Amino acid sequence: MRTIRLTLAYDGTNYAGWQVQPDRTTVQGTLEAVIEKVTGQQVRVTASGRTDAGVHALAQVAAFTTDSHLTTDVLQRALNAELPRDVAVLHVNEAADGFHPIRDALRKRYRYVIHDGSVRDTLRRGQCWQYVHGRLDVDAMQRAARALLGTHDFSSFETTGAERLSSVRTIYDLPVERGRAGGGDLLTSELAASDLVTVEVEADGFLYNMVRAIVGTLVDVGRGAREESWVADVLDATDRRVAGPTAPPEGLFLVRVEYE
């Protein structure tokens, strides 16, 4: 048997998340159906993380085993020919036996995009949080975010619903910036990139809704509802009830997953 590693990009707008669900359209279900059509085999595809409904990916990593003799180049072309236009296979590689996208991941990086301009950006509908309550103070958000760097118990930023052995994670990088258009990964409209705020989080792992809870908390600081020091207090509380709201899913992108 061969282990095939895929790198995928997808627009999550029309999907009920990654994971297969009864009577719902999901990225995993769509991909598995296409693999069966191309190889003639039913497979189970495992991804590095189960993105939620409406969440996007720029470089999701997934893998499956098969005894198909199709080359990686042929597989990529065949899969892309059959997949819907909102899912693309960027790379297909042979992986070592036993490769596991979740267990072997060292770091992941997510990007969250907020549009806080006075006029909505029609080209980014479904790909950002259209924040309509005024301009955010990005400098204050960046200063507040520093409290989250390093190794901590992130229980305050975890939505219940997923069982974890530990809520301790290490955040390596957490920049908050204005004026980026997603590093060229997202469309830029005539409505200037100065209306865009990006929050990126790179960590050794993530809890359920952790990035969206961090963003919602930082937005409370950015809109002036909370002091910058409050974020450190939220972290110390290890209680989801004291943090800010969970940001909408459509602004979230899985940027990359790092392996050995």
PLY file of the C-alpha trace (Angstrom):
ply
format ascii 1.0
element vertex 260
property float x
property float y
property float z
element edge 259
property int vertex1
property int vertex2
end_header
0.00 0.00 0.00
1.11 3.53 -0.74
0.54 6.56 1.46
-0.43 9.59 -0.62
-0.03 13.08 0.83
-2.16 15.90 -0.58
-1.89 19.64 -0.13
-5.29 21.25 -0.68
-6.77 24.71 -1.01
-10.48 25.28 -0.63
-13.13 27.92 -0.17
-15.20 26.63 2.73
-18.25 28.80 2.02
-20.41 26.03 0.59
-19.24 23.25 2.93
-20.35 22.10 6.37
-16.70 21.87 7.36
-14.06 19.27 6.60
-15.44 16.19 8.34
-17.96 13.85 6.70
-21.49 14.37 8.05
-24.73 12.63 7.11
-26.70 14.49 4.43
-24.25 17.43 4.44
-21.74 18.55 1.83
-18.25 18.47 3.32
-14.74 18.83 1.95
-13.73 15.35 3.12
-16.81 13.72 1.63
-16.38 15.53 -1.67
-12.70 14.61 -1.90
-13.25 10.95 -0.99
-15.95 10.59 -3.63
-13.61 11.99 -6.29
-10.72 9.75 -5.20
-13.01 6.73 -5.50
-14.03 7.84 -9.00
-10.39 8.28 -10.07
-8.86 5.18 -8.44
-11.86 2.86 -8.18
-11.19 2.48 -4.45
-13.02 3.68 -1.36
-10.59 5.50 0.92
-10.65 7.46 4.14
-8.79 10.77 3.91
-7.31 12.22 7.12
-6.54 15.94 7.30
-4.25 17.89 9.60
-7.30 19.52 11.16
-11.08 19.53 10.87
-11.89 23.01 9.65
-15.39 24.17 10.60
-18.25 25.18 8.33
-17.33 28.26 6.34
-13.61 28.09 7.17
-11.11 28.13 4.29
-7.70 26.58 3.64
-4.74 27.80 1.63
-2.63 24.69 2.29
-4.46 21.94 4.14
-2.48 18.69 4.38
-4.28 15.35 4.06
-3.34 11.75 3.40
-4.82 8.40 2.40
-3.57 4.90 1.59
-4.14 3.14 -1.70
-2.77 0.37 -3.89
-3.50 2.39 -7.03
-0.59 2.52 -9.48
-1.43 6.00 -10.76
1.56 8.33 -10.53
1.36 11.41 -8.34
1.26 13.69 -11.40
-1.62 11.73 -12.92
-3.46 11.71 -9.59
-3.18 15.48 -9.25
-4.46 16.15 -12.75
-7.28 13.62 -12.44
-8.42 14.89 -9.03
-8.41 18.52 -10.13
-10.37 17.61 -13.25
-13.14 16.06 -11.15
-13.21 18.28 -8.05
-15.57 21.28 -7.85
-14.03 24.66 -8.57
-13.84 25.65 -4.90
-11.41 22.82 -4.07
-7.94 22.40 -5.60
-5.14 19.88 -5.12
-1.93 21.91 -4.99
0.52 19.03 -4.53
0.49 15.22 -4.50
3.44 13.37 -2.98
4.37 9.88 -1.84
4.67 9.91 1.94
6.55 7.55 4.21
4.64 4.58 5.60
2.85 5.63 8.76
2.71 9.33 7.92
-0.16 10.91 9.83
-1.22 14.52 9.07
-2.33 15.19 12.64
0.23 13.37 14.78
3.23 14.39 12.67
2.37 18.10 12.45
4.83 20.35 14.28
3.19 23.74 13.76
0.14 25.25 12.10
-0.53 28.81 11.06
-3.95 30.39 10.69
-4.91 33.79 9.31
-8.03 35.71 10.26
-9.18 38.57 8.03
-11.37 41.47 9.22
-12.75 44.23 7.02
-13.61 47.30 9.08
-14.19 49.83 6.30
-17.30 51.98 6.23
-18.43 50.35 2.96
-18.66 46.57 2.68
-16.23 44.81 0.35
-18.43 42.80 -2.01
-15.50 40.80 -3.41
-14.65 39.46 0.05
-18.10 38.42 1.18
-17.69 34.99 2.74
-13.93 35.53 3.11
-13.70 38.03 5.96
-15.52 39.34 9.00
-17.35 42.39 7.72
-16.99 44.42 10.92
-19.37 47.37 10.67
-19.03 48.94 14.10
-16.15 51.32 13.42
-12.40 51.38 12.93
-10.36 48.99 15.08
-7.26 50.10 16.98
-4.76 47.64 15.55
-1.85 48.90 17.65
-3.80 48.21 20.84
-4.73 44.75 19.56
-1.08 43.98 18.78
0.09 45.07 22.22
-2.64 43.04 23.90
-1.77 39.97 21.82
1.73 39.80 23.29
0.31 38.32 26.48
-0.65 35.18 24.52
2.82 34.41 23.18
4.55 31.40 24.70
3.30 28.28 26.45
0.03 28.65 28.39
-3.21 26.95 29.30
-5.58 28.33 26.67
-8.81 27.07 28.26
-10.24 30.59 28.11
-10.09 30.39 24.32
-11.54 26.91 23.86
-15.16 26.31 22.95
-16.52 23.18 24.60
-17.32 20.26 22.34
-13.95 18.62 21.76
-12.19 16.44 24.32
-8.50 17.23 24.77
-6.01 15.66 27.14
-4.50 19.10 27.74
-5.38 22.71 27.01
-1.73 23.76 27.09
-0.40 25.06 23.76
2.55 27.16 22.60
1.96 30.21 20.40
5.11 31.18 18.50
3.84 34.15 16.52
0.75 36.38 16.73
1.02 39.49 14.51
-1.90 41.90 14.11
-1.55 44.14 11.06
-3.51 46.62 9.01
-3.16 47.05 5.27
-2.22 43.53 4.25
-4.21 41.92 1.47
-3.52 38.45 2.77
-0.01 38.29 1.35
-1.38 37.95 -2.17
-3.55 35.00 -1.20
-6.84 36.92 -1.31
-8.51 39.25 -3.77
-7.85 42.95 -3.44
-10.69 45.22 -4.50
-10.83 48.95 -5.15
-11.79 49.30 -1.51
-8.29 49.72 -0.17
-6.31 47.14 1.74
-6.14 49.77 4.51
-9.63 48.56 5.45
-8.25 45.10 6.17
-6.98 43.82 9.52
-5.23 40.45 9.63
-4.52 38.39 12.73
-2.19 35.43 12.25
-1.58 32.76 14.86
1.17 30.15 14.63
1.23 27.44 17.30
2.15 23.83 17.96
-1.55 22.98 18.05
-4.98 24.53 18.48
-8.01 23.98 20.67
-11.56 24.01 19.29
-12.33 27.55 18.03
-9.14 28.84 19.66
-8.18 31.25 16.87
-11.69 32.64 16.52
-11.93 33.16 20.30
-8.57 34.95 20.32
-9.71 37.20 17.47
-13.02 38.00 19.18
-11.16 38.89 22.36
-8.66 41.12 20.54
-11.50 42.85 18.70
-13.02 43.78 22.07
-9.73 45.56 22.79
-9.56 47.07 19.30
-13.03 48.61 19.58
-12.23 50.12 22.97
-14.53 47.94 25.06
-11.63 46.48 27.06
-8.18 47.54 28.22
-5.11 45.94 26.67
-4.18 44.32 30.00
-7.53 42.48 30.06
-6.26 39.84 27.60
-3.66 38.67 30.13
-6.40 38.45 32.77
-8.54 36.37 30.40
-5.65 33.98 29.82
-5.04 33.57 33.56
-8.73 32.90 34.26
-8.78 29.66 32.20
-12.52 30.20 31.78
-14.12 30.65 28.35
-16.91 32.77 29.84
-14.58 35.67 30.61
-13.14 35.98 27.09
-14.54 37.82 24.10
-16.97 36.39 21.52
-16.11 33.77 18.94
-15.39 35.53 15.64
-17.43 34.39 12.60
-16.00 31.41 10.67
-15.80 33.04 7.25
-12.74 35.14 8.11
-10.55 32.15 9.02
-7.94 30.54 6.75
-5.59 27.63 7.44
-2.37 29.01 5.96
0.12 26.17 6.36
1.10 23.08 8.32
4.74 22.32 9.07
6.30 18.85 9.30
9.78 17.44 9.70
0 1
1 2
2 3
3 4
4 5
5 6
6 7
7 8
8 9
9 10
10 11
11 12
12 13
13 14
14 15
15 16
16 17
17 18
18 19
19 20
20 21
21 22
22 23
23 24
24 25
25 26
26 27
27 28
28 29
29 30
30 31
31 32
32 33
33 34
34 35
35 36
36 37
37 38
38 39
39 40
40 41
41 42
42 43
43 44
44 45
45 46
46 47
47 48
48 49
49 50
50 51
51 52
52 53
53 54
54 55
55 56
56 57
57 58
58 59
59 60
60 61
61 62
62 63
63 64
64 65
65 66
66 67
67 68
68 69
69 70
70 71
71 72
72 73
73 74
74 75
75 76
76 77
77 78
78 79
79 80
80 81
81 82
82 83
83 84
84 85
85 86
86 87
87 88
88 89
89 90
90 91
91 92
92 93
93 94
94 95
95 96
96 97
97 98
98 99
99 100
100 101
101 102
102 103
103 104
104 105
105 106
106 107
107 108
108 109
109 110
110 111
111 112
112 113
113 114
114 115
115 116
116 117
117 118
118 119
119 120
120 121
121 122
122 123
123 124
124 125
125 126
126 127
127 128
128 129
129 130
130 131
131 132
132 133
133 134
134 135
135 136
136 137
137 138
138 139
139 140
140 141
141 142
142 143
143 144
144 145
145 146
146 147
147 148
148 149
149 150
150 151
151 152
152 153
153 154
154 155
155 156
156 157
157 158
158 159
159 160
160 161
161 162
162 163
163 164
164 165
165 166
166 167
167 168
168 169
169 170
170 171
171 172
172 173
173 174
174 175
175 176
176 177
177 178
178 179
179 180
180 181
181 182
182 183
183 184
184 185
185 186
186 187
187 188
188 189
189 190
190 191
191 192
192 193
193 194
194 195
195 196
196 197
197 198
198 199
199 200
200 201
201 202
202 203
203 204
204 205
205 206
206 207
207 208
208 209
209 210
210 211
211 212
212 213
213 214
214 215
215 216
216 217
217 218
218 219
219 220
220 221
221 222
222 223
223 224
224 225
225 226
226 227
227 228
228 229
229 230
230 231
231 232
232 233
233 234
234 235
235 236
236 237
237 238
238 239
239 240
240 241
241 242
242 243
243 244
244 245
245 246
246 247
247 248
248 249
249 250
250 251
251 252
252 253
253 254
254 255
255 256
256 257
257 258
258 259
